[in-house]
Amino acid sequence: MRAGFGQFQQATPEYLRFAQQYGATDILLNTPDLPSYNGTWPLHDLVNLRRNVENYGMKLSALENVPTQFYDHIMLNGPKT
């Protein structure tokens, strides 16, 4: 079992230091505060977020509760028209 921290939107230095001091190995972010373009997050923003967490010796394990506009057409059985 791995100790993880979650339910935060931003991987701030204070949050990551606290998780690191606690001995956490994994980070879960809840609806990360990233810019959205046409219903997607740019790859470079996701990579930067992951690297930021890794700089503190932890792993970004999950992004929970992504914005609804990223997947609403899937849940509603078809593309938006």
MARROMAR-281098 format. One record per residue: residue in three letters; x, y, z of N, C-alpha, C in turn. Coordinates in Angstrom, 3 decimals. Example, Ala and Ser with C-alpha at 12.3 -4.5 7.8 and 13.67 -1.06 7.14 Angstrom:
<sites>
<site ala,<13.190,-5.690,7.800>,<12.300,-4.500,7.800>,<13.200,-3.300,7.800>>
<site ser,<12.850,-2.250,7.080>,<13.670,-1.060,7.140>,<12.900,0.030,7.870>>
</sites>
This chain:
<sites>
<site met,<0.848,-1.163,0.000>,<0.000,0.000,0.000>,<0.899,1.234,0.000>>
<site arg,<0.500,2.235,-0.783>,<1.257,3.488,-0.861>,<0.447,4.603,-0.210>>
<site ala,<1.138,5.465,0.492>,<0.473,6.631,1.090>,<0.361,7.716,0.037>>
<site gly,<-0.839,8.267,-0.105>,<-1.054,9.322,-1.085>,<-1.843,10.472,-0.494>>
<site phe,<-1.760,11.610,-1.127>,<-2.516,12.793,-0.736>,<-3.418,13.182,-1.890>>
<site gly,<-4.604,13.691,-1.571>,<-5.514,14.093,-2.624>,<-6.480,15.161,-2.173>>
<site gln,<-7.453,15.437,-3.062>,<-8.516,16.403,-2.827>,<-8.017,17.843,-2.802>>
<site phe,<-7.006,18.131,-3.598>,<-6.511,19.486,-3.769>,<-6.532,19.815,-5.250>>
<site gln,<-6.662,21.101,-5.581>,<-6.697,21.517,-6.987>,<-5.338,21.914,-7.524>>
<site gln,<-4.451,22.372,-6.672>,<-3.172,22.864,-7.152>,<-2.032,22.186,-6.411>>
<site ala,<-0.991,21.871,-7.145>,<0.202,21.279,-6.555>,<1.153,22.406,-6.166>>
<site thr,<0.793,23.127,-5.111>,<1.611,24.251,-4.656>,<2.839,23.728,-3.917>>
<site pro,<3.895,24.530,-3.840>,<5.074,24.099,-3.079>,<4.734,23.742,-1.631>>
<site glu,<3.850,24.509,-1.006>,<3.477,24.231,0.388>,<2.787,22.868,0.511>>
<site tyr,<1.855,22.604,-0.372>,<1.130,21.333,-0.363>,<2.074,20.163,-0.631>>
<site leu,<2.940,20.309,-1.621>,<3.852,19.224,-1.970>,<4.885,18.977,-0.877>>
<site arg,<5.374,20.034,-0.235>,<6.306,19.851,0.883>,<5.629,19.128,2.041>>
<site phe,<4.393,19.511,2.341>,<3.641,18.862,3.415>,<3.457,17.374,3.111>>
<site ala,<3.044,17.058,1.897>,<2.851,15.658,1.512>,<4.171,14.891,1.585>>
<site gln,<5.237,15.535,1.157>,<6.562,14.922,1.189>,<6.991,14.640,2.633>>
<site gln,<6.782,15.601,3.522>,<7.140,15.431,4.929>,<6.312,14.333,5.588>>
<site tyr,<5.101,14.157,5.146>,<4.220,13.123,5.672>,<4.667,11.730,5.217>>
<site gly,<5.438,11.686,4.153>,<5.903,10.413,3.615>,<5.072,9.910,2.449>>
<site ala,<4.244,10.785,1.896>,<3.406,10.386,0.760>,<4.283,10.070,-0.446>>
<site thr,<3.841,9.104,-1.214>,<4.544,8.754,-2.446>,<3.728,9.126,-3.677>>
<site asp,<2.433,9.378,-3.477>,<1.527,9.633,-4.593>,<0.672,10.868,-4.323>>
<site ile,<0.351,11.578,-5.401>,<-0.502,12.762,-5.340>,<-1.680,12.554,-6.283>>
<site leu,<-2.869,12.894,-5.804>,<-4.089,12.877,-6.609>,<-4.639,14.298,-6.583>>
<site leu,<-4.852,14.884,-7.737>,<-5.407,16.233,-7.793>,<-6.860,16.173,-8.229>>
<site asn,<-7.680,16.963,-7.578>,<-9.117,17.003,-7.815>,<-9.434,18.223,-8.666>>
<site thr,<-9.819,18.011,-9.907>,<-10.106,19.070,-10.878>,<-8.978,20.104,-10.876>>
<site pro,<-7.801,19.716,-11.357>,<-6.667,20.637,-11.346>,<-6.986,21.954,-12.037>>
<site asp,<-6.428,22.999,-11.520>,<-6.630,24.336,-12.062>,<-5.651,24.551,-13.219>>
<site leu,<-6.031,24.042,-14.391>,<-5.220,24.185,-15.599>,<-6.034,24.920,-16.654>>
<site pro,<-5.366,25.680,-17.530>,<-6.115,26.325,-18.607>,<-6.709,25.283,-19.551>>
<site ser,<-7.901,25.554,-20.035>,<-8.584,24.631,-20.948>,<-8.760,25.315,-22.299>>
<site tyr,<-8.461,24.582,-23.351>,<-8.624,25.097,-24.704>,<-9.482,24.119,-25.497>>
<site asn,<-10.650,24.560,-25.905>,<-11.556,23.726,-26.704>,<-11.838,22.374,-26.049>>
<site gly,<-12.038,22.388,-24.746>,<-12.393,21.156,-24.050>,<-11.255,20.192,-23.817>>
<site thr,<-10.024,20.675,-23.862>,<-8.874,19.809,-23.574>,<-7.860,20.569,-22.730>>
<site trp,<-7.007,19.833,-22.078>,<-5.851,20.421,-21.408>,<-4.651,20.212,-22.313>>
<site pro,<-3.862,21.245,-22.564>,<-2.674,21.076,-23.402>,<-1.693,20.082,-22.766>>
<site leu,<-1.090,19.266,-23.599>,<-0.152,18.257,-23.128>,<0.982,18.884,-22.322>>
<site his,<1.503,20.023,-22.772>,<2.633,20.621,-22.058>,<2.244,21.044,-20.640>>
<site asp,<0.998,21.458,-20.413>,<0.558,21.800,-19.057>,<0.470,20.560,-18.179>>
<site leu,<0.000,19.452,-18.744>,<-0.069,18.195,-17.989>,<1.328,17.680,-17.651>>
<site val,<2.241,17.766,-18.604>,<3.618,17.322,-18.363>,<4.272,18.191,-17.295>>
<site asn,<4.067,19.507,-17.362>,<4.636,20.400,-16.349>,<4.079,20.099,-14.966>>
<site leu,<2.798,19.792,-14.889>,<2.181,19.437,-13.617>,<2.809,18.159,-13.059>>
<site arg,<2.948,17.162,-13.908>,<3.572,15.896,-13.483>,<5.012,16.118,-13.030>>
<site arg,<5.773,16.895,-13.775>,<7.175,17.162,-13.415>,<7.276,17.930,-12.102>>
<site asn,<6.360,18.839,-11.876>,<6.349,19.589,-10.628>,<6.210,18.640,-9.443>>
<site val,<5.294,17.695,-9.531>,<5.111,16.709,-8.459>,<6.358,15.833,-8.340>>
<site glu,<6.900,15.397,-9.461>,<8.082,14.532,-9.448>,<9.295,15.228,-8.853>>
<site asn,<9.381,16.556,-8.978>,<10.491,17.299,-8.382>,<10.512,17.170,-6.863>>
<site tyr,<9.399,16.784,-6.276>,<9.309,16.578,-4.830>,<9.415,15.097,-4.476>>
<site gly,<9.794,14.275,-5.441>,<10.013,12.863,-5.196>,<8.747,12.028,-5.111>>
<site met,<7.648,12.536,-5.668>,<6.379,11.811,-5.626>,<5.867,11.585,-7.042>>
<site lys,<4.805,10.806,-7.126>,<4.208,10.460,-8.414>,<2.810,11.067,-8.503>>
<site leu,<2.507,11.701,-9.626>,<1.148,12.172,-9.886>,<0.346,10.964,-10.351>>
<site ser,<-0.462,10.414,-9.457>,<-1.156,9.152,-9.725>,<-2.478,9.324,-10.446>>
<site ala,<-3.163,10.448,-10.202>,<-4.495,10.589,-10.803>,<-4.910,12.046,-10.870>>
<site leu,<-5.736,12.335,-11.871>,<-6.444,13.605,-11.983>,<-7.917,13.251,-11.885>>
<site glu,<-8.534,13.652,-10.805>,<-9.909,13.255,-10.530>,<-10.868,14.384,-10.878>>
<site asn,<-12.057,14.012,-11.311>,<-13.121,14.980,-11.595>,<-12.702,16.009,-12.636>>
<site val,<-12.319,15.527,-13.802>,<-11.985,16.456,-14.876>,<-13.238,17.236,-15.257>>
<site pro,<-13.093,18.406,-15.857>,<-14.259,19.213,-16.205>,<-15.268,18.453,-17.069>>
<site thr,<-16.535,18.656,-16.788>,<-17.617,17.947,-17.469>,<-17.562,18.128,-18.982>>
<site gln,<-17.189,19.300,-19.466>,<-17.179,19.525,-20.911>,<-16.151,18.653,-21.625>>
<site phe,<-15.271,17.975,-20.889>,<-14.309,17.069,-21.509>,<-14.962,15.751,-21.910>>
<site tyr,<-16.079,15.396,-21.289>,<-16.646,14.070,-21.532>,<-18.168,14.027,-21.604>>
<site asp,<-18.848,15.150,-21.580>,<-20.314,15.132,-21.548>,<-20.920,14.470,-22.785>>
<site his,<-20.299,14.633,-23.960>,<-20.854,13.990,-25.158>,<-20.738,12.465,-25.085>>
<site ile,<-19.776,11.961,-24.351>,<-19.657,10.512,-24.159>,<-20.797,10.023,-23.274>>
<site met,<-21.049,10.733,-22.197>,<-22.106,10.331,-21.263>,<-23.492,10.458,-21.879>>
<site leu,<-23.641,11.383,-22.829>,<-24.946,11.622,-23.436>,<-25.110,10.907,-24.775>>
<site asn,<-24.232,9.963,-25.084>,<-24.376,9.084,-26.238>,<-24.246,9.793,-27.581>>
<site gly,<-23.221,10.576,-27.721>,<-22.985,11.135,-29.039>,<-22.361,12.506,-28.997>>
<site pro,<-21.793,12.929,-30.113>,<-21.159,14.246,-30.157>,<-22.190,15.362,-30.072>>
<site lys,<-21.710,16.486,-29.607>,<-22.566,17.673,-29.577>,<-22.855,18.103,-31.011>>
<site thr,<-24.064,18.561,-31.244>,<-24.405,19.034,-32.590>,<-24.802,20.483,-32.554>>
</sites>
